[in-house]
Amino acid sequence: MAEEKEKKVKVLNFRDMSTCEATIQMLEIAAKDGVETAFSRAADMKACPIGADSACCKHCFMGPCRLNPKDPYSKVGVCGATIDTIAGRNFARMVASGCAAHTDHGMSMLDVFREVVNGRIKDYQIKDEEKLRDVAASVGIEVVGRATMEVAKELYEELERTYTQVEGEIPFVSRVPAKTLETWRKHGIVPRGSMREIMEIMHRTHMGVDQDYENIIKQCSRTALADGWGGSMVATEISDILFGTPKPLVAGVNMGYLKEDHVNIIVHGHEPNLFESMITSVNDPALIEKAKAAGAEGIQLLGMCCSGAEVLGRHGVPHAGNFMSTEAIIATGAVDAMAVDVQCIMQALSKLSECYGTKFFTTNPRAKIDGATHIEFHEHTPSECTNKVVEMAIERFKNRPARIVIPQRRDLGIHGFSHEYVNYMLGGTFRASYTPLNDNIINGRIRGVAGVVGCTNPRVKHDYVHVELVKELIKNNVLVVQTGCSQISLAKAGLMKPDAAVLAGDGLREVCETVGMPPVLSLGSCVDNSRILIACAEMVKIGGLGDSIADLPVAGAAPEYMSEKAISIGHYFVASGVYTIFGVTFPSIEGTKFHKLLFEGLEEMGMGKWDFAVDPHDMAHKMIAHIDKKREALGIMGERERKLFSMEDRRA
């Protein structure tokens, strides 16, 4: 820490940077300790305005070429590339990177599934046979009268096409509403296989290849759809099959779930395999005895970011905080070990852990970090890694720093809503159906549905935009569903409890009180945005709200996004037919042809469209205006007269 103190880190007003009390408390302590965090680095480093507007190109070595965002058509790049070509290429590569992240995650899950099915992995097994059969049936596999493993082997072979197929259509297009699929086919954007689409988009954006922004966006759409209806959907479905489909349970969020008298271990990343095995290790009686012999009362396991969001909803493991809290929690001094795998892991965590004596471990061969101890995780022998992490955490507990500061903030919420549970929640065991949801949208009690998802970003006030946006939406009778870091923001604000319905409009509050649900439903990690796609498809299937996803009174938002994955997610929702609005910044220049295509042209082609706003209330009312536009088109605008149903009506 002495080396860090020499930098004389400026103590900033962190209340201007976050609304999370625990995070603010620890950021102030870190700054006094002379330790940098992403918040202080963001304050010291001005974002490049040319890069933020995607007005620069470094795809060859005649440049980099920088265009003027204030007069984007005043010049072109050395090769003659216009602002539309440059912005299109940059956007496409963001989609490719984001799609690759989710696709590789899904491929990893499918690899594990294959090894489980073939009996070569013994530590995991199929926990949800009903989900296995439902997924298999959804892609046309016969399941009646067949053995579980026989179905599973055929499902593996079918889903492998999601990645490796070079022609045809990916398996999960079987779940896409017919009219939506017709639009995709019309514009030639149905994904073939993820590897094929990512490869082609990288080729097209190489210098001197695709130089038509409309053609580039066509491939963007096909690649993004390979993420949402391919890699991400496979990751979610296989995780449910192997580890259990989430069902709502009460679980805690925030740093107060650290325990001073326990060995504290945090798992941070995105793939659930590491976390599932860590749960087994921390409950190993021999390791618990080792912890007690070291003077601890026990072992406390917490999650962060998306793998934490998965086990929050699947097992009720407490969640310590979202992306922008990952550094702050190390500053407590109470974290004995942090084990990470892939995605959204700041390199700064390695140095920060050294400052506070936390054992910091990388576990995935794809993601090593300079200065971190690498203990490789192998699904065939998972305990070799996870037991070692626990043992090293126990050793650190014996030598903790004298000062431990644990913010005493604990927040509870209901987590773990899945498509399957929402179906059951609305209709029960024998009449599981989205019909009550559609009916309450049609009768006006629920205005529409909004997906508020994504990251947190130090360029805006941490958690604030998420919370204010969602409060405004539910106040206006918009039901909100959430994934990823966003849901942790909302959980800390108390919006994931049934009593949060008091903040909702009269109609949504009535529905929430009748069903006994919160006005904000948590669906899992960022890869679980595929659950929202499935829900949209089901709303179309039930009827009364149009024939395609583009007809639905729904909207999406990523108000504090920061990663390329978010761009891919946003674009697969847009290509699927959903109005999608982002905050912070947007990688295009208003007034250019490329920007107009994203913000207007795609909707004219029968898809959704992009939008942008910084203020959460502006964002909310843009979403509400879109929802109202769709209600108007469906002929369901305005309140409907309530009807007392007769027994004959009820039978019908």
N, C-alpha and C positions, 0 to 999 in steps of 0.2 A: 504493500500500500504506500510505502514511502516514495516509490518512484512516481506513483500517481499524484501524490500530494505536491510534488514539485511543479505540476502543471497549474496549480492554484485555480482549481475549478471554481468558476463563479457561481455563487448561490443565487439562483433565479427565483422568481415568484412562481412556484410550481402550481399554485392555485389557478393561475391563468392557463395552465397547460393540461390539467386533469381535473375531473370531478370525483375521482376515486380517492377517498380519504386515506385508505391504507397505502396506496401508491404514493400520494403526496407526502405522507409521513416519511416513507423510506427514501424517496428522492431527496428530501431535505437532509436526511442523515447522510446519504451517499455524497451529496455535494459538500457537506461539512467535513467529511472524511477525505475530500479531495479526489473523489472518484467520479469519472465521467459516466453519463448514461446517454441513451439515444435522445432524450429530451434536451440535454445540454449540448450535444453535438448538433442537433437540428437547429438550435438557437444560434450556434456559431457558424453554421454552414448554410449559406443562402442557396436555395434551389436554383438551378440554371433555368432561366425563363425560356430560352430557345429549346432546350431539351424537354421542358414541361409541356410545351406546345407541340412537341414532336416535329420541330422544324429543322432538325439536323439529321444528317445521314453519314454513317461510318461503315457502310457495307462494302466499301472497297478502299484502296489506298491512294486514290487520287484526291481524297478529302482528308479529314472529315469536312463535309460541306454544311454550311449554316445559312439558312434563309432567314429573312426578317419577318418575325411573327406579325408585326404591325402592317407589313406590306408584302404578303407572302408570294404574290405573283410578279414581284419586281425583278426577280432573277431566278435562275435554276441552278442545279448542281453542275459540277464539271462535266458529267456525262449527259447533261440536259434534263435530268429528272426534275419534274415539277413538284410543288409542295404536295399535290395529291398523291403522286407516286411515292414520295418519301414518307408521308404520313401513313399511307396504306401499307407500305412495307414494314414500317416500325410497328404498326398495330398488329399486323399479321404475325410478326415474330413474338410479340407478347402473347398472342393467342396460342402459338405453337409451344412456347415455353410452359404456359399454364396448363395446356392440354397434356403435355408430356409429363408434368408433375403428377397429375391425377391418373393418367394412363399407366405410368410406372407403378404408382401405388396400387391400382387395380390389378396390374399384372402380378405384383408381389402377392396379393391376396389369392389370386387364382393359382399361383405356384404352390402356395401352402395347401389350398383346397385339393389340388391334384395329388400332393404327397399324402394328405390325410386319407383321401379316397383309395389310394393304392396301398395304404397300410405302412408307409415309410415314415410318417410322423405319428408318434404315439401320444404326445403331450396335448394335442388338440383333437377334438372330435366334432362330429355334426351334432349341435345342440338343438337346432330347430328343424326337425324333419318336416313339419308342416310348411315352413317357409321354403325349404328345399323343393317340395313338391309343387308349391304355388309358383315359384320362379320357373321351374322346369315346364310346367303347363303353359305359362305365359309365352314361352318361346316355341311352343308346338310339340313338346316331348310328351309321349304317352306315360302316364304315371299310375293309372289304375291297375292294381294287381301285381305291381312290380316291386322288387326288393329295393330298399333305400339306396344301397350302394350301386345297384344297377342304374337307377335314375341319376345318381350323383355323377357317375362316370360319363354318362351321355351328356349331362348338363355341362360338365367341364369341357368336353369336346366342342359343344355348341358355343359356349362363351369364349373359348379360345379364338374363335373367328373374329371377335370384337377387335382383336389386336393384329392378327396375322393375315386376314383376308385381303386380297388385292383387287377383287372385283365382287360385285353384288352389294347387298345391304347388310349392316350389322344386325345381330339377332334381336335387340330390344326395339327395333322399329315396329315390332309387333304390338308394342304398347302405345304407339303414337296414334292419336285420333286420325281417322281416315282423311279428313279434309286438310289437316296440318301436313300429313304425309304427302298428299297430292300437291300442296304448295312446294314442298321440298323437291319433289320429283320434277315439277315444272321448271324450277330454277336450277336443277342439277346439283343439289347440295346434300343429298342423302349420303351419309358416311359409308365408305366401303370398309376400311379397317383402320384403326388408329395409327398404326405404324406407317401405312401408305399415305394417310392424310398429312401427318407431321412431316414425313419425308418430302412430300410434294410442296408443302407450303415453304419449307426451307429452301428448296430448289427455286421456286418461283420468285422468292425475295432476294436471291443472289443477284449481284450486279448484272445488268443486261438481259434479264429474263422477263418476268411479267411487269409491264410498265403501263398497265391500265388499271386504275384504282377500283373500278367496278368488278373487273375480273379477279383482282386480288381479294376483294371482300367476299366474292363467291367462294373462294377456297377457305377464307377465314371462317365462313359460316359452316362449311362442311367439316372443318377441323374441330371447331368448337362443339358442334353436335356430336362428334366422335368422343368428346369429353363427357358432356352431360348425359347422353343416352348410351354411352359406351363405357369408357374407363371408370368414371365416377360411379355410374350405376352398378357396374360389376363389383367395385370395391364395397359399396354399401350392402348389396345383396349377399355377397359371400361372407362379409363380416357378420351379418345377422345369422346366416346359416351356421357358421362355425361357433360364434360366441353368444348367440341368442338375440332375438329381436327385442329392442327396447320396449319397455312398458313404463308408464309414469310412476315415478317414485320421488319422495322428498329427499333432496340432497343439498349440501352446503357449498357455498362459494365465498371465497375471500381468504386473506392471509391469516385471519384469526384461527383457522383450522390447523395451523402449525402448533405443535405442542412442545413446550420447553423441556418437559421431562421425558420426551420420547425421541427416538431416532427418527428424523424427518427426511423422507426421500421424495423427490419430485421427478416425475416422468413428463417429458416435454417433446412434442413432435406430432406425428400424424398417423403412423401405421399402428393399428391396435395390437399387433402380435407381441411386441415388447411389453406393453402395459399388461396384457392378459397374463403373461408369464411372471411379471413382477408381482402381480396380486398373489399368485401362488407362492412366490418366494417369501414375501413379507408375512405370510400366514404359516410358514414352515415352523413347527414347534421348536426345532433345533436352533433356528436362527433367532426366534423370539427369546429363547433361553440365553443365547449369546448376548443379545441386547440387554437383557436384565442383568447378566453378569458384569456388563460394562457400566451398570448404574442407571439404565433407562427403565422406564415403566413399560415400554413396549416399542413398537415400530408404527409410525404414522406415514401412510402413503397418500400423496396428493398429485393431482394432474395439473397441467398447464396447456394452453392452446387446444388443438383439435383432438389429439389422442386423449387428452383430459376430458374434452367434451363428450367423447364416445363413452368412456367408462363412467362419467357423471350420470348419463342417462341409462346405461346398461347395468351398472353395479352400485351406483350411489357413492362412488369414491369422491371425496371432496375436491373441489377445484380451486386452485390458489389464485388464478388470475389470467387475464388474456395477454395477448402479445406484448403490449406496451407495459405490462407489469412484470415481465420475466426478469428484468434486471433488478427492479425494486425489491423483489422477494429475496434475492441473494444478499442484499444489504441488511437483512434482518440478522444475519449471522446464525440463524437457527436451521438453515438448510444444510443437512449433513452431506447429502449427495444429490446431484441432478444428472439424470441419464437422458440423453436425447437421441432421436433417430434422424428424421428428415423433415425439411421444410420449415420456414419461419423461425429459424434458430439463429440469433445474432452471434456473430463471431466474437463480439465483445464479452459474451458470457464466460468465455474461457479465462480471460484476464481478470474479470470481475470476481469470478469464483476464487482465483488465486489470492486476490486482495482480502477476501473474507474467510479463507480457509475451507471453502466448500469443495468437496470432491466432485469434479466435473468429468463426465464420461460420454464419449461418442460410442455408438454401438452398431451403426450401419456402414457397410463398406462404401456406400455412395457418398457419405457425408462425414469426412474427418475434419477436425478443426485444429489448427496450430495451437499447441499448448495443452490440449485436452488429452486425457488418458483414454486410449481406445481399447474397449473390451468388446470384441465382435460378437454380435448376436446371431445365432443360427437356430432356425425353427426346429431342426431335428434334435438339437440338444440345448434348449433355451435356458435351462436352469444354470448351465455353466456360466453364462453371462449374468443373469439376474441375481443368482446367489452371491456372485463376486461383488456386484454393486452393493448389495445389502451388507456384506461383510466389511467392505471399505467404508460404508456409511457408519457402521458401528465403531470402527476404529477412529473415525473423525469425531464421533460423539464424545469419546474419551478425552479429546483434546480441543474441545470447543473454545472459541475466544471468550474472554471474560464478559464481554458485553453482548447480550442477546436482546434484541428489540422486536417483539412480535405485536403488530397492530391488533388490537382487540375488536376487530370487526368481523362478524359472521353473518352471512345472509343465507336464507333458505328459499328454495323454490321447488317447483315441480318440474322435473326434467324427464325426457325419455319418450316423447310422443313419436310414433312412427305412423306410416300410412295404415298399417294393419290395425294399430290401436285406435286411431281416429275413426276408422271404419266401425270398429266394435263400440267405441264410445258413443257414436251417434245412433247406432241401431241395435246394439246388443248382440248376443251370441247367434240368434236365429235370423235377425234381420239386419245384419251388419251392412251399412250402406251410407253413402254420402248424401242421400236424399234429404235428410233434415238440413244439411248445410245449404244445398241448392235451394231448397224451399225457403229458407230464411234469408237468402240473398234475393230471391225473387220477390218475397213479401216485404223486403226493405228493412227488416230488423238488422241484418248485416249488409252493409253497403257494398263490401267487396273484401278481397283478401290481399294482403301485402306480404311479400317476403322481404324481410330486412336482415341482411346478412353481411358477412365480410369481416375485414380486419379492423385494427385500430392503427392510427398514424400520428406521429408527433407533429405533423404539419397543421393539425387541427387539435382542438381541446379534447383530450382523451375521454372517451365514453359519452361526452356531452351530446354530440350530434345524434348518436344512436338513441339515447334516452329521450331527448326532446322530440325527435321525429316520431318515435313510437307512441309517446304520450298523445301527440297531436292526432295520429292515425286512429288510435282506439277511441279517443274522445269523439271522433267523427264516424264511429261505428264500423271501422275497418278492422277485421280480425287479422292479427299479425302472426306469422310463422318465422322462426329464426334458426340460423345455424352458425357455427364457428364462433369467433371472438365476439361477435355482436351479442349472442345470447348471454355471454358472461357479463357484458355491460348491463344488460337488462335485468339479469338475476341480481346483481349488486344493487340495482335501483328498486328491487322489490316487485318487479312487474311480472314475475312468473309464478305468482301465487293467486289462487282463486279470489282472494279479497281485493286484488288489484282491479277487479271488475268495477269497483266504485269509481274508477277514473274513466271508465268507458261511457260511451253514449247510451241512451236508454235502451235501444234495440239490442246492441251487442251485450250490454249488461244483463238483459233479460235472458238471452241465450246462454251466457256463461253461468248464470245462477241456476238455470234449469238443468244444464248438463253437469255443473260442478267443475268447470274448467277455468283456467286463467284466460285472459284476453290475448295472451302472448304464448305461443306454443313452441317449445324447443325441440328441434328435430335431430340435433347431433353436430357432427363436425362439418367443415366446409365441403368435404367430398360428399356429404349427405344432402347437399342441395338437390341431388337426384330424387330425394323423397318429395320435394316440392313439384318436380316435373311429373312424377307419378300421380300426385294429388290433383294437379291440373288436368291430366288426362282422364282421371276418374270423374272430375266435375263435368267434363264434356260428355263422358260416357253415360252418366246418370240422366242427363238431358235437361232442357229448359234454359240453358245458358249458352246456346249457340252450338255450332258444329265443329269448331276448331278452337285451339288454345287462344288464338288471336281474338276470338269473340268474347272471352271471359272478362268479367270486371275484376281484373287482378293487376298488380303492379309489383315491381321489384326494386330494391335499393341496396347499394353498398356505400353508406354515407362516409365511412372513414377508411376506405380500401387503401392498400399499399402494395399488393403483390401482383405479378403477372397472372397468377391463378385467377384473381378476381376479374381480370379482363376476359379470360376465357369463359369463366362462369357467366359473366354479364352477357357475353355474346351468344352463348348457347341459349340463354333465356330469350334474348332478342330474336334469334333465328327461330326459336320455338313459337314465338308469337307474343311475348310478354314485354310490355313497356318497362324499361329499366333505367333508373336514374342513379348516377354516381355523384359523390361529393369530392372534396379535396382539390382535385384538378382533373382535366380530361385531355388525353393525348391527341388533340386535333385543334385546328384553328377555326373559330366560328367565321362563316362567310366563304370558306373554301368548298369546292365541289365534294371533296371527300367527307367533310363534316356534314354537309347537307344530305349525302347518301345515308349516313348513319342515323341522323336525327330526323329525317323525313322519308327518304327514298325507300328504305327497307319496309316501312309500314305500308307504303303504296304498293309494294310487291306482295302483300298479304302476310308479312311477318310482324314483329314488334318494332320498337324503335328505342334508340338511346336518348337520354336527356341528362342534364347537368344542373346542379345547384349546390351552393355552399351552405346557406342558411337552412337549418332543419325544418323550419316552418314553411319556407318556400318550397322545399322538397316535398313535404307532406301534402301541401295543397296542389302541387303539380300532379302528384300521384292520385289524389282524390278527384281532380278534374278529369284525369284519364279514366278512372273507374266510372265516373258519372257519364262520360262520353260512351263507354261501352254499355252501361245500363240503358242509356237513351236509345242506342242502336238496337238493343234487345227488346225495347218496349216495356221495360220494368222500372222506369224512372218514377219517383214519387212513392208515397205510402200506399199500401194496398189495404182495402177493408178486411178486417179480421172476420173469419167465417167460423161459426160453431159447427163442427163436423158431426153429422149423424152417424149411426152405426153402419149404414150403407156406404157412406163416404169412407169410413175407416177401413171397411173391408176392401174397398177399391184401392 
